[in-house]
């Protein structure tokens, strides 16, 4: 995430924002999540795995 300072987005919103999140979810049959939420979930999973390994 260090490179965020160097590169600026050409458009402030992603393509999903223009099309509409719910429309894209319906057409693709997928759940769209914010990147921050996904990162937090991955960190929580990594911590849970680390705790499981310590207990084993």
HTML snippet that shows the backbone in 3Dmol.js (N, CA, C, O; Angstrom):
<script src="https://3Dmol.org/build/3Dmol-min.js"></script>
<div id="view" style="width:600px;height:400px;position:relative"></div>
<script>
const pdb = `
ATOM      1  N   UNK A   1       0.814  -1.199   0.000  1.00  0.00           N
ATOM      2  CA  UNK A   1       0.000   0.000   0.000  1.00  0.00           C
ATOM      3  C   UNK A   1       0.861   1.268   0.000  1.00  0.00           C
ATOM      4  O   UNK A   1       0.335   2.381   0.034  1.00  0.00           O
ATOM      5  N   UNK A   2       2.147   1.098  -0.037  1.00  0.00           N
ATOM      6  CA  UNK A   2       3.052   2.248  -0.057  1.00  0.00           C
ATOM      7  C   UNK A   2       2.918   3.020  -1.364  1.00  0.00           C
ATOM      8  O   UNK A   2       3.110   4.235  -1.392  1.00  0.00           O
ATOM      9  N   UNK A   3       2.592   2.325  -2.436  1.00  0.00           N
ATOM     10  CA  UNK A   3       2.546   2.949  -3.751  1.00  0.00           C
ATOM     11  C   UNK A   3       1.347   3.863  -3.951  1.00  0.00           C
ATOM     12  O   UNK A   3       1.291   4.588  -4.944  1.00  0.00           O
ATOM     13  N   UNK A   4       0.393   3.846  -3.037  1.00  0.00           N
ATOM     14  CA  UNK A   4      -0.781   4.711  -3.164  1.00  0.00           C
ATOM     15  C   UNK A   4      -0.379   6.176  -3.255  1.00  0.00           C
ATOM     16  O   UNK A   4      -1.034   6.966  -3.934  1.00  0.00           O
ATOM     17  N   UNK A   5       0.691   6.529  -2.577  1.00  0.00           N
ATOM     18  CA  UNK A   5       1.132   7.924  -2.575  1.00  0.00           C
ATOM     19  C   UNK A   5       1.642   8.350  -3.951  1.00  0.00           C
ATOM     20  O   UNK A   5       1.530   9.516  -4.330  1.00  0.00           O
ATOM     21  N   UNK A   6       2.201   7.402  -4.691  1.00  0.00           N
ATOM     22  CA  UNK A   6       2.814   7.727  -5.970  1.00  0.00           C
ATOM     23  C   UNK A   6       1.841   7.700  -7.143  1.00  0.00           C
ATOM     24  O   UNK A   6       2.001   8.447  -8.109  1.00  0.00           O
ATOM     25  N   UNK A   7       0.847   6.849  -7.055  1.00  0.00           N
ATOM     26  CA  UNK A   7      -0.081   6.685  -8.163  1.00  0.00           C
ATOM     27  C   UNK A   7      -1.449   7.225  -7.799  1.00  0.00           C
ATOM     28  O   UNK A   7      -1.980   6.931  -6.728  1.00  0.00           O
ATOM     29  N   UNK A   8      -2.008   8.010  -8.688  1.00  0.00           N
ATOM     30  CA  UNK A   8      -3.335   8.559  -8.486  1.00  0.00           C
ATOM     31  C   UNK A   8      -4.295   7.852  -9.424  1.00  0.00           C
ATOM     32  O   UNK A   8      -3.947   7.542 -10.563  1.00  0.00           O
ATOM     33  N   UNK A   9      -5.492   7.602  -8.948  1.00  0.00           N
ATOM     34  CA  UNK A   9      -6.489   6.957  -9.794  1.00  0.00           C
ATOM     35  C   UNK A   9      -6.952   7.913 -10.880  1.00  0.00           C
ATOM     36  O   UNK A   9      -7.102   9.114 -10.654  1.00  0.00           O
ATOM     37  N   UNK A  10      -7.173   7.359 -12.054  1.00  0.00           N
ATOM     38  CA  UNK A  10      -7.667   8.176 -13.152  1.00  0.00           C
ATOM     39  C   UNK A  10      -9.095   8.623 -12.863  1.00  0.00           C
ATOM     40  O   UNK A  10      -9.476   9.759 -13.146  1.00  0.00           O
ATOM     41  N   UNK A  11      -9.879   7.705 -12.294  1.00  0.00           N
ATOM     42  CA  UNK A  11     -11.251   8.013 -11.909  1.00  0.00           C
ATOM     43  C   UNK A  11     -11.385   7.746 -10.410  1.00  0.00           C
ATOM     44  O   UNK A  11     -10.816   6.779  -9.903  1.00  0.00           O
ATOM     45  N   UNK A  12     -12.120   8.579  -9.708  1.00  0.00           N
ATOM     46  CA  UNK A  12     -12.223   8.401  -8.255  1.00  0.00           C
ATOM     47  C   UNK A  12     -13.006   7.161  -7.834  1.00  0.00           C
ATOM     48  O   UNK A  12     -12.837   6.688  -6.710  1.00  0.00           O
ATOM     49  N   UNK A  13     -13.848   6.628  -8.697  1.00  0.00           N
ATOM     50  CA  UNK A  13     -14.672   5.474  -8.348  1.00  0.00           C
ATOM     51  C   UNK A  13     -14.354   4.296  -9.258  1.00  0.00           C
ATOM     52  O   UNK A  13     -13.943   4.473 -10.405  1.00  0.00           O
ATOM     53  N   UNK A  14     -14.546   3.113  -8.738  1.00  0.00           N
ATOM     54  CA  UNK A  14     -14.345   1.908  -9.529  1.00  0.00           C
ATOM     55  C   UNK A  14     -15.489   1.702 -10.498  1.00  0.00           C
ATOM     56  O   UNK A  14     -16.523   2.360 -10.387  1.00  0.00           O
ATOM     57  N   UNK A  15     -15.318   0.793 -11.451  1.00  0.00           N
ATOM     58  CA  UNK A  15     -16.380   0.554 -12.438  1.00  0.00           C
ATOM     59  C   UNK A  15     -17.675   0.065 -11.801  1.00  0.00           C
ATOM     60  O   UNK A  15     -18.759   0.292 -12.338  1.00  0.00           O
ATOM     61  N   UNK A  16     -17.564  -0.600 -10.665  1.00  0.00           N
ATOM     62  CA  UNK A  16     -18.767  -1.092  -9.989  1.00  0.00           C
ATOM     63  C   UNK A  16     -19.618   0.069  -9.493  1.00  0.00           C
ATOM     64  O   UNK A  16     -20.845  -0.025  -9.471  1.00  0.00           O
ATOM     65  N   UNK A  17     -18.981   1.151  -9.101  1.00  0.00           N
ATOM     66  CA  UNK A  17     -19.729   2.311  -8.609  1.00  0.00           C
ATOM     67  C   UNK A  17     -20.589   2.914  -9.718  1.00  0.00           C
ATOM     68  O   UNK A  17     -21.701   3.376  -9.462  1.00  0.00           O
ATOM     69  N   UNK A  18     -20.078   2.912 -10.945  1.00  0.00           N
ATOM     70  CA  UNK A  18     -20.849   3.477 -12.053  1.00  0.00           C
ATOM     71  C   UNK A  18     -22.021   2.575 -12.432  1.00  0.00           C
ATOM     72  O   UNK A  18     -23.111   3.056 -12.741  1.00  0.00           O
ATOM     73  N   UNK A  19     -21.786   1.273 -12.406  1.00  0.00           N
ATOM     74  CA  UNK A  19     -22.829   0.325 -12.802  1.00  0.00           C
ATOM     75  C   UNK A  19     -23.835   0.072 -11.691  1.00  0.00           C
ATOM     76  O   UNK A  19     -24.996  -0.240 -11.955  1.00  0.00           O
ATOM     77  N   UNK A  20     -23.397   0.205 -10.476  1.00  0.00           N
ATOM     78  CA  UNK A  20     -24.252  -0.071  -9.325  1.00  0.00           C
ATOM     79  C   UNK A  20     -23.880  -1.403  -8.702  1.00  0.00           C
ATOM     80  O   UNK A  20     -23.835  -2.423  -9.389  1.00  0.00           O
ATOM     81  N   UNK A  21     -23.617  -1.398  -7.418  1.00  0.00           N
ATOM     82  CA  UNK A  21     -23.159  -2.597  -6.719  1.00  0.00           C
ATOM     83  C   UNK A  21     -24.174  -3.732  -6.805  1.00  0.00           C
ATOM     84  O   UNK A  21     -23.810  -4.868  -7.107  1.00  0.00           O
ATOM     85  N   UNK A  22     -25.437  -3.431  -6.542  1.00  0.00           N
ATOM     86  CA  UNK A  22     -26.459  -4.482  -6.535  1.00  0.00           C
ATOM     87  C   UNK A  22     -26.669  -5.066  -7.930  1.00  0.00           C
ATOM     88  O   UNK A  22     -26.880  -6.270  -8.074  1.00  0.00           O
ATOM     89  N   UNK A  23     -26.611  -4.225  -8.948  1.00  0.00           N
ATOM     90  CA  UNK A  23     -26.767  -4.693 -10.324  1.00  0.00           C
ATOM     91  C   UNK A  23     -25.640  -5.650 -10.689  1.00  0.00           C
ATOM     92  O   UNK A  23     -25.876  -6.702 -11.283  1.00  0.00           O
ATOM     93  N   UNK A  24     -24.422  -5.280 -10.333  1.00  0.00           N
ATOM     94  CA  UNK A  24     -23.271  -6.129 -10.640  1.00  0.00           C
ATOM     95  C   UNK A  24     -23.346  -7.431  -9.852  1.00  0.00           C
ATOM     96  O   UNK A  24     -23.039  -8.496 -10.386  1.00  0.00           O
ATOM     97  N   UNK A  25     -23.752  -7.355  -8.588  1.00  0.00           N
ATOM     98  CA  UNK A  25     -23.884  -8.571  -7.782  1.00  0.00           C
ATOM     99  C   UNK A  25     -24.890  -9.530  -8.405  1.00  0.00           C
ATOM    100  O   UNK A  25     -24.645 -10.735  -8.466  1.00  0.00           O
ATOM    101  N   UNK A  26     -26.007  -9.008  -8.863  1.00  0.00           N
ATOM    102  CA  UNK A  26     -27.029  -9.861  -9.481  1.00  0.00           C
ATOM    103  C   UNK A  26     -26.531 -10.475 -10.789  1.00  0.00           C
ATOM    104  O   UNK A  26     -26.735 -11.663 -11.037  1.00  0.00           O
ATOM    105  N   UNK A  27     -25.880  -9.668 -11.621  1.00  0.00           N
ATOM    106  CA  UNK A  27     -25.450 -10.162 -12.926  1.00  0.00           C
ATOM    107  C   UNK A  27     -24.307 -11.169 -12.812  1.00  0.00           C
ATOM    108  O   UNK A  27     -24.248 -12.124 -13.587  1.00  0.00           O
ATOM    109  N   UNK A  28     -23.404 -10.969 -11.860  1.00  0.00           N
ATOM    110  CA  UNK A  28     -22.277 -11.888 -11.697  1.00  0.00           C
ATOM    111  C   UNK A  28     -22.584 -13.026 -10.734  1.00  0.00           C
ATOM    112  O   UNK A  28     -21.905 -14.053 -10.742  1.00  0.00           O
ATOM    113  N   UNK A  29     -23.590 -12.844  -9.918  1.00  0.00           N
ATOM    114  CA  UNK A  29     -23.909 -13.852  -8.916  1.00  0.00           C
ATOM    115  C   UNK A  29     -22.849 -13.920  -7.834  1.00  0.00           C
ATOM    116  O   UNK A  29     -22.532 -15.000  -7.335  1.00  0.00           O
ATOM    117  N   UNK A  30     -22.300 -12.766  -7.468  1.00  0.00           N
ATOM    118  CA  UNK A  30     -21.225 -12.719  -6.478  1.00  0.00           C
ATOM    119  C   UNK A  30     -21.502 -11.621  -5.464  1.00  0.00           C
ATOM    120  O   UNK A  30     -22.270 -10.693  -5.717  1.00  0.00           O
ATOM    121  N   UNK A  31     -20.858 -11.750  -4.311  1.00  0.00           N
ATOM    122  CA  UNK A  31     -20.951 -10.703  -3.299  1.00  0.00           C
ATOM    123  C   UNK A  31     -19.768  -9.762  -3.456  1.00  0.00           C
ATOM    124  O   UNK A  31     -18.623 -10.205  -3.553  1.00  0.00           O
ATOM    125  N   UNK A  32     -20.041  -8.480  -3.481  1.00  0.00           N
ATOM    126  CA  UNK A  32     -18.990  -7.483  -3.597  1.00  0.00           C
ATOM    127  C   UNK A  32     -18.773  -6.869  -2.225  1.00  0.00           C
ATOM    128  O   UNK A  32     -19.709  -6.389  -1.585  1.00  0.00           O
ATOM    129  N   UNK A  33     -17.508  -6.895  -1.779  1.00  0.00           N
ATOM    130  CA  UNK A  33     -17.166  -6.355  -0.469  1.00  0.00           C
ATOM    131  C   UNK A  33     -16.139  -5.248  -0.643  1.00  0.00           C
ATOM    132  O   UNK A  33     -15.395  -5.219  -1.623  1.00  0.00           O
ATOM    133  N   UNK A  34     -16.112  -4.345   0.315  1.00  0.00           N
ATOM    134  CA  UNK A  34     -15.100  -3.304   0.298  1.00  0.00           C
ATOM    135  C   UNK A  34     -13.748  -3.929   0.619  1.00  0.00           C
ATOM    136  O   UNK A  34     -13.663  -4.887   1.387  1.00  0.00           O
ATOM    137  N   UNK A  35     -12.697  -3.379   0.026  1.00  0.00           N
ATOM    138  CA  UNK A  35     -11.359  -3.921   0.199  1.00  0.00           C
ATOM    139  C   UNK A  35     -10.925  -3.885   1.660  1.00  0.00           C
ATOM    140  O   UNK A  35     -10.259  -4.805   2.134  1.00  0.00           O
ATOM    141  N   UNK A  36     -11.298  -2.832   2.372  1.00  0.00           N
ATOM    142  CA  UNK A  36     -10.914  -2.727   3.778  1.00  0.00           C
ATOM    143  C   UNK A  36     -11.511  -3.866   4.596  1.00  0.00           C
ATOM    144  O   UNK A  36     -10.852  -4.411   5.482  1.00  0.00           O
ATOM    145  N   UNK A  37     -12.757  -4.224   4.301  1.00  0.00           N
ATOM    146  CA  UNK A  37     -13.405  -5.312   5.029  1.00  0.00           C
ATOM    147  C   UNK A  37     -12.733  -6.645   4.718  1.00  0.00           C
ATOM    148  O   UNK A  37     -12.567  -7.484   5.603  1.00  0.00           O
ATOM    149  N   UNK A  38     -12.350  -6.834   3.466  1.00  0.00           N
ATOM    150  CA  UNK A  38     -11.692  -8.076   3.075  1.00  0.00           C
ATOM    151  C   UNK A  38     -10.345  -8.194   3.781  1.00  0.00           C
ATOM    152  O   UNK A  38      -9.989  -9.267   4.267  1.00  0.00           O
ATOM    153  N   UNK A  39      -9.598  -7.096   3.837  1.00  0.00           N
ATOM    154  CA  UNK A  39      -8.304  -7.112   4.513  1.00  0.00           C
ATOM    155  C   UNK A  39      -8.461  -7.459   5.988  1.00  0.00           C
ATOM    156  O   UNK A  39      -7.676  -8.238   6.528  1.00  0.00           O
ATOM    157  N   UNK A  40      -9.470  -6.887   6.642  1.00  0.00           N
ATOM    158  CA  UNK A  40      -9.708  -7.181   8.053  1.00  0.00           C
ATOM    159  C   UNK A  40     -10.060  -8.649   8.255  1.00  0.00           C
ATOM    160  O   UNK A  40      -9.603  -9.271   9.215  1.00  0.00           O
ATOM    161  N   UNK A  41     -10.870  -9.208   7.356  1.00  0.00           N
ATOM    162  CA  UNK A  41     -11.240 -10.621   7.457  1.00  0.00           C
ATOM    163  C   UNK A  41     -10.020 -11.519   7.297  1.00  0.00           C
ATOM    164  O   UNK A  41      -9.876 -12.504   8.021  1.00  0.00           O
ATOM    165  N   UNK A  42      -9.141 -11.185   6.355  1.00  0.00           N
ATOM    166  CA  UNK A  42      -7.937 -11.983   6.148  1.00  0.00           C
ATOM    167  C   UNK A  42      -7.023 -11.929   7.367  1.00  0.00           C
ATOM    168  O   UNK A  42      -6.442 -12.942   7.758  1.00  0.00           O
ATOM    169  N   UNK A  43      -6.898 -10.745   7.969  1.00  0.00           N
ATOM    170  CA  UNK A  43      -6.081 -10.610   9.171  1.00  0.00           C
ATOM    171  C   UNK A  43      -6.663 -11.434  10.314  1.00  0.00           C
ATOM    172  O   UNK A  43      -5.922 -12.087  11.049  1.00  0.00           O
ATOM    173  N   UNK A  44      -7.976 -11.407  10.465  1.00  0.00           N
ATOM    174  CA  UNK A  44      -8.630 -12.173  11.527  1.00  0.00           C
ATOM    175  C   UNK A  44      -8.423 -13.673  11.313  1.00  0.00           C
ATOM    176  O   UNK A  44      -8.188 -14.408  12.273  1.00  0.00           O
ATOM    177  N   UNK A  45      -8.509 -14.130  10.068  1.00  0.00           N
ATOM    178  CA  UNK A  45      -8.287 -15.544   9.768  1.00  0.00           C
ATOM    179  C   UNK A  45      -6.850 -15.944  10.076  1.00  0.00           C
ATOM    180  O   UNK A  45      -6.605 -17.019  10.624  1.00  0.00           O
ATOM    181  N   UNK A  46      -5.897 -15.080   9.725  1.00  0.00           N
ATOM    182  CA  UNK A  46      -4.489 -15.374   9.986  1.00  0.00           C
ATOM    183  C   UNK A  46      -4.232 -15.470  11.487  1.00  0.00           C
ATOM    184  O   UNK A  46      -3.490 -16.343  11.938  1.00  0.00           O
ATOM    185  N   UNK A  47      -4.841 -14.578  12.256  1.00  0.00           N
ATOM    186  CA  UNK A  47      -4.682 -14.621  13.709  1.00  0.00           C
ATOM    187  C   UNK A  47      -5.295 -15.892  14.286  1.00  0.00           C
ATOM    188  O   UNK A  47      -4.724 -16.502  15.190  1.00  0.00           O
ATOM    189  N   UNK A  48      -6.447 -16.293  13.772  1.00  0.00           N
ATOM    190  CA  UNK A  48      -7.103 -17.512  14.248  1.00  0.00           C
ATOM    191  C   UNK A  48      -6.244 -18.739  13.944  1.00  0.00           C
ATOM    192  O   UNK A  48      -6.126 -19.636  14.778  1.00  0.00           O
ATOM    193  N   UNK A  49      -5.648 -18.781  12.762  1.00  0.00           N
ATOM    194  CA  UNK A  49      -4.777 -19.901  12.406  1.00  0.00           C
ATOM    195  C   UNK A  49      -3.541 -19.928  13.292  1.00  0.00           C
ATOM    196  O   UNK A  49      -3.090 -20.999  13.698  1.00  0.00           O
ATOM    197  N   UNK A  50      -2.994 -18.761  13.592  1.00  0.00           N
ATOM    198  CA  UNK A  50      -1.814 -18.690  14.452  1.00  0.00           C
ATOM    199  C   UNK A  50      -2.146 -19.209  15.852  1.00  0.00           C
ATOM    200  O   UNK A  50      -1.336 -19.909  16.460  1.00  0.00           O
ATOM    201  N   UNK A  51      -3.315 -18.873  16.361  1.00  0.00           N
ATOM    202  CA  UNK A  51      -3.731 -19.350  17.677  1.00  0.00           C
ATOM    203  C   UNK A  51      -3.927 -20.861  17.676  1.00  0.00           C
ATOM    204  O   UNK A  51      -3.580 -21.533  18.647  1.00  0.00           O
ATOM    205  N   UNK A  52      -4.485 -21.402  16.587  1.00  0.00           N
ATOM    206  CA  UNK A  52      -4.681 -22.846  16.484  1.00  0.00           C
ATOM    207  C   UNK A  52      -3.346 -23.577  16.476  1.00  0.00           C
ATOM    208  O   UNK A  52      -3.210 -24.638  17.086  1.00  0.00           O
ATOM    209  N   UNK A  53      -2.364 -23.011  15.787  1.00  0.00           N
ATOM    210  CA  UNK A  53      -1.048 -23.643  15.725  1.00  0.00           C
ATOM    211  C   UNK A  53      -0.365 -23.608  17.085  1.00  0.00           C
ATOM    212  O   UNK A  53       0.345 -24.549  17.441  1.00  0.00           O
ATOM    213  N   UNK A  54      -0.567 -22.547  17.846  1.00  0.00           N
ATOM    214  CA  UNK A  54       0.026 -22.451  19.178  1.00  0.00           C
ATOM    215  C   UNK A  54      -0.577 -23.487  20.112  1.00  0.00           C
ATOM    216  O   UNK A  54       0.121 -24.054  20.953  1.00  0.00           O
ATOM    217  N   UNK A  55      -1.872 -23.732  19.965  1.00  0.00           N
ATOM    218  CA  UNK A  55      -2.555 -24.679  20.836  1.00  0.00           C
ATOM    219  C   UNK A  55      -2.191 -26.121  20.491  1.00  0.00           C
ATOM    220  O   UNK A  55      -2.246 -26.993  21.359  1.00  0.00           O
ATOM    221  N   UNK A  56      -1.824 -26.384  19.252  1.00  0.00           N
ATOM    222  CA  UNK A  56      -1.505 -27.761  18.830  1.00  0.00           C
ATOM    223  C   UNK A  56      -0.172 -28.222  19.321  1.00  0.00           C
ATOM    224  O   UNK A  56       0.230 -29.353  19.047  1.00  0.00           O
TER     225      UNK A  56
END
`;
const viewer = $3Dmol.createViewer("view");
viewer.addModel(pdb, "pdb");
viewer.setStyle({}, {cartoon: {color: "spectrum"}});
viewer.zoomTo();
viewer.render();
</script>
